[in-house]
């Protein structure tokens, strides 16, 4: 198992969220930035939404650029 450290973790508690540490939970510094092996982790859906928005923005930008040619 890999490991990481978080400056907000104090033992089993998250000092930022004031509850048990659950990496990737909404409010966690990793939320929406990392994909976890557990498919139920809320961060995974947030990453998917972020990528979809990025793709849509890219398509809009391409369409705007095409108007000038």
C-alpha positions in Angstrom: 0.0 0.0 0.0 1.3 3.4 -1.0 1.4 6.3 1.4 1.1 10.1 1.6 1.0 12.7 4.2 -1.4 15.5 4.7 -0.7 18.6 6.7 -4.3 18.6 7.9 -4.2 15.1 9.3 -3.9 14.8 13.1 -3.9 11.1 13.9 -7.1 9.7 12.5 -8.8 13.2 12.3 -8.8 15.9 9.7 -8.0 19.2 11.3 -9.4 21.1 8.3 -12.8 19.3 8.2 -13.0 18.5 12.0 -13.9 14.9 11.4 -12.4 11.5 10.7 -9.9 11.7 7.8 -11.4 10.3 4.6 -9.1 11.2 1.7 -11.0 12.5 -1.3 -14.2 13.4 0.7 -15.8 16.7 -0.2 -13.8 19.5 1.5 -10.6 17.5 1.4 -7.6 19.1 -0.4 -7.6 16.1 -2.7 -11.3 16.3 -3.7 -11.6 16.6 -7.4 -7.9 16.4 -7.9 -7.2 12.7 -7.5 -8.9 9.5 -8.6 -9.2 6.8 -6.0 -9.3 3.0 -6.4 -12.7 2.9 -4.6 -15.2 3.8 -7.4 -17.6 5.2 -4.7 -15.1 7.9 -3.6 -16.8 11.3 -4.2 -13.5 12.7 -5.6 -13.8 10.4 -8.7 -17.1 11.9 -9.8 -15.6 15.4 -9.3 -12.6 14.6 -11.4 -14.9 13.3 -14.2 -17.0 16.6 -14.0 -13.9 18.7 -14.1 -12.6 16.8 -17.2 -16.0 17.1 -18.9 -16.0 20.9 -18.3 -12.4 21.2 -19.6 -13.4 19.3 -22.8 -16.5 21.5 -23.3 -14.4 24.7 -22.8 -11.9 23.4 -25.3 -14.7 22.8 -27.9 -16.1 26.3 -27.3 -12.7 27.8 -27.7 -12.2 25.9 -31.0 -15.6 27.1 -32.3 -14.8 30.7 -31.4 -11.4 30.5 -33.2 -13.1 28.9 -36.3 -15.4 32.0 -36.6 -12.4 34.1 -37.5 -11.3 32.0 -40.5 
